[in-house]
Amino acid sequence: MNIDSIRFADRFNGISGSAIREIFKLLAVPGMISFAGGNPSPDSLPGEKVGEIANALLQEKGKILLQYGATEGYAPLKESLVSYLKDRFSFTCTAEEILPVTGSTQAMDLLCKALLNPGDKVVVESPTFLGNMQCLNLYQAHLIPVESDDDGINVDKLEEVFKTEHPKMLYIIPTFQNPTGRTLSLERRKRIAHLASEYGVVVAEDDPYRDLRYTGSELPSIKSFDEEGWVAFMGSFSKVISPGLRVGYLVAHPNILRKCTIGKQSSDVHTALVNQAVVDYYLRNDLLMPHVETIRNSYGEKADTMLQMLSKCGGVARYTKPEGGLFIFCELEEGQDATALLKKAVEKGVAYVPGTHFYANGGHHNTFRLNFSMPSVEQIKIGMEKLSDVFSR
Ligand SMILES: Cc1ncc(COP(=O)(O)O)c(C=O)c1O
């Protein structure tokens, strides 16, 4: 029988996964300046250091690290995470409330696996991170977008939706959000923790960017205001050590974590032990923050340069002014189409991601996302001049 008659699962209905992939193909053109990705700069990846650490760890305990391990995670890493989380995210938890995962992408997948039936309602920020929206779609969630402003998601609207729609989950990126770069205010963080327990909604708090702050002061996590366990916190070392290591973690109430652990057993048994041990080594030996400091200096300068160039960029009506992270979100004049203009930009040798892909219901065609971690300062200057040319015509 012809393979075209294969019957795929309904969960893939309407999911093409191709929108952004098409853009990434364009980036292979030599000389292209890309503001489209979301990767850490290659200069920030500590290849030599990770090599040294992995080598030493394998000499010392290779027989353990190369063997199967517990789904619950590498115990020393869980201990290190307890103090890291207290220090950096201002909440206390026990090692039993932490599940190391294969990138925080897996934390989201496991939460969806544990909690969602097809058709369950999930509130997302509008706009939000495309990757996790895809995960929610694959679990056949019914997405309810709630708009955000410079202080993050609109909490009055959120309460209204909690009251009238009874969603099961809220997915939120409170710090240097992807794609907007915005940070949720302190008041809203407290209110969301309170609303979650009042209405019985699980908050999936996704915070991979917190350590990449260039200006302003840190805010406590939503989880730090959680008294009953409604907030599940997802963290990652992708942006501060290496995305290729695929080490993230989920912190959640033991009842939630138990289901996620069972879900992980059939997914990958456990996260690679050598990689968990490398991250543990970074935390245990206070290597993380000095390394982050060097990344912050370089990304901070790039963010400044891009913001300066945006202030004189033709055609751009508004843009966010992030205090950290990797992205700036921009709006062209109403009626302009960032997808159509991307073709012209690419002809000139510069690329970005049209913002429409970050909205659960599409639309918002005049928006686009810029990344500043990958290009050099020089490329940012040249690329932004090219964009100004394209947009002012
Ligand atoms: C908001 C957000 N969450 C999660 C991730 C994925 O992180 P990880 O590499 O830990 O799976 C990303 C990556 O771009 C992201 O932007």
The ligand as a Gaussian input file, in Angstrom:
#p B3LYP/6-31G(d) Opt

LIG

0 1
 C       10.622000      30.672000      27.045000
 C       11.391000      29.450000      26.728000
 N       11.159000      28.330000      27.409000
 C       11.830000      27.200000      27.168000
 C       12.814000      27.152000      26.189000
 C       13.520000      25.846000      25.919000
 O       14.532000      25.646000      26.792000
 P       15.335000      24.255000      26.888000
 O       16.510000      24.380000      25.986000
 O       15.719000      24.180000      28.322000
 O       14.445000      23.142000      26.486000
 C       13.093000      28.282000      25.443000
 C       14.105000      28.228000      24.387000
 O       14.227000      29.065000      23.537000
 C       12.363000      29.464000      25.716000
 O       12.563000      30.588000      25.034000

